[in-house]
């Protein structure tokens, strides 16, 4: 009597926009936490859209809640409203990373360029 296999071939890894966004935000957040002690206890979160926005101020890409030690990045505005000169995966990732750096810089009260790897060059 023959038996069918119980284990099927492995499925391809999930690779949705949400997964890529989460991975990008997470990797940048980990870099920033390692580099800046002020960010070690900060929670980096994301949501699809902000609950409220000011019609005259546009749709925010992120919000900083310093009293709650929390930064929230908004996926849809970052993915769909960013004006990229080249619409490819690299530039989309750079737009998301830039927003994480800007939000973290706002949290610590610095310029986003101060948070980057250049601050570790000693030559």
ABEGO torsion letter per residue (X at the ends): XBBBBABBBBBBBBBBAAAAAAAAAAAAAAAAAAABAAAAABBBBBBABBABBBAAAEBBABBBBAAAGBBBBBAAAAAAABBBABBBAAAAAAAAAAAAAAAAAAAAGBBAAAABAAAABAX
